[in-house]
Amino acid sequence: MEITLDMSKGALIIAKKVFSGELTRSEGKIEINKRTGMNEGSAQDFITIFLAMMSGKVYKRTFNNVTNKFLLESIRQEFGDESYRKALNAVQQHIEYYSTLGKGNLTGLQQIINQMK
């Protein structure tokens, strides 16, 4: 199932609750599934990616470029420049990690990062 922008918008509301400690990761993935129809595995990945972006740490799962760009724009808008820089760093680390897997490069995502820096 493709993750749509509407799904991502709904998932972000829940992921922010996980980030703030209002929900556990497990509660968050179930809630995302209920609200957006995103399967629980993808919902778990969404939360993991959002939390990694907020902390500036590498993540290993991949989402579509629309979702990645939406997350970066939302983080900048809602959390400010410092969090945005951490998120950009996390995505760059993810791109570098992915390139070591022998599955190709995330050139579209790299272009987004280059544009947004």
MARVO-477414 format. One line per 5 residues: number of its first residue (from 1); their letters; for each residue x, y, z negated of C-alpha. Coordinates in steps of 0.2 Angstrom, whole numbers, plus 5000, padded with zeros to 4 digits. Example, Ala and Ser with C-alpha at 12.3 -4.5 7.8 and 13.67 -1.06 7.14 Angstrom:
% MARVO-477414
1 = as = 5062,4978,4961 ~ 5068,4995,4964 $
% end
This chain:
% MARVO-477414
1 = meitl = 5000,5000,5000 ~ 5007,5017,5005 ~ 5008,5030,4991 ~ 4999,5045,4996 ~ 5002,5063,4990 $
6 = dmskg = 4985,5063,4981 ~ 4991,5047,4972 ~ 5007,5056,4967 ~ 4998,5071,4961 ~ 4987,5060,4950 $
11 = aliia = 5002,5050,4944 ~ 5012,5066,4939 ~ 4999,5071,4927 ~ 5001,5055,4918 ~ 5020,5054,4920 $
16 = kkvfs = 5021,5071,4911 ~ 5011,5063,4897 ~ 5024,5049,4896 ~ 5038,5062,4896 ~ 5030,5072,4882 $
21 = geltr = 5027,5056,4872 ~ 5008,5057,4872 ~ 5008,5040,4881 ~ 5020,5025,4882 ~ 5027,5019,4899 $
26 = segki = 5015,5004,4898 ~ 5000,5015,4894 ~ 5005,5027,4908 ~ 5006,5014,4922 ~ 4989,5007,4917 $
31 = einkr = 4982,5025,4917 ~ 4990,5029,4934 ~ 4983,5013,4941 ~ 4965,5017,4935 ~ 4965,5035,4940 $
36 = tgmne = 4974,5034,4957 ~ 4973,5016,4963 ~ 4992,5015,4964 ~ 4997,4997,4959 ~ 5005,4995,4942 $
41 = gsaqd = 5022,4991,4949 ~ 5023,5007,4959 ~ 5015,5017,4944 ~ 5029,5010,4933 ~ 5042,5015,4947 $
46 = fitif = 5034,5032,4948 ~ 5036,5035,4929 ~ 5054,5029,4930 ~ 5059,5040,4944 ~ 5050,5055,4936 $
51 = lamms = 5059,5052,4919 ~ 5076,5050,4928 ~ 5074,5066,4937 ~ 5070,5075,4921 ~ 5085,5068,4913 $
56 = gkvyk = 5097,5070,4928 ~ 5101,5051,4929 ~ 5102,5039,4943 ~ 5087,5028,4947 ~ 5086,5013,4958 $
61 = rtfnn = 5069,5012,4965 ~ 5064,5021,4981 ~ 5048,5031,4985 ~ 5043,5040,5001 ~ 5050,5057,5005 $
66 = vtnkf = 5034,5066,5003 ~ 5033,5060,4985 ~ 5051,5064,4981 ~ 5049,5082,4988 ~ 5032,5084,4979 $
71 = llesi = 5041,5079,4962 ~ 5056,5090,4965 ~ 5044,5105,4969 ~ 5033,5101,4954 ~ 5048,5100,4942 $
76 = rqefg = 5055,5117,4948 ~ 5038,5125,4946 ~ 5033,5117,4929 ~ 5049,5115,4921 ~ 5061,5128,4928 $
81 = desyr = 5078,5129,4936 ~ 5088,5119,4923 ~ 5076,5104,4925 ~ 5076,5106,4944 ~ 5095,5105,4945 $
86 = kalna = 5094,5089,4935 ~ 5081,5082,4946 ~ 5092,5087,4962 ~ 5107,5078,4954 ~ 5097,5063,4950 $
91 = vqqhi = 5091,5061,4968 ~ 5108,5064,4975 ~ 5114,5050,4963 ~ 5100,5039,4970 ~ 5105,5042,4988 $
96 = eyyst = 5123,5038,4984 ~ 5118,5022,4975 ~ 5106,5017,4989 ~ 5120,5019,5002 ~ 5131,5006,4993 $
101 = lgkgn = 5117,4992,4995 ~ 5120,4990,5014 ~ 5102,4994,5018 ~ 5107,5010,5027 ~ 5106,5028,5021 $
106 = ltglq = 5092,5039,5015 ~ 5096,5053,5028 ~ 5078,5060,5027 ~ 5079,5062,5008 ~ 5097,5069,5010 $
111 = qiinq = 5090,5082,5022 ~ 5077,5087,5009 ~ 5090,5089,4996 ~ 5101,5099,5007 ~ 5086,5111,5011 $
116 = mk = 5081,5112,4993 ~ 5098,5116,4985 $
% end
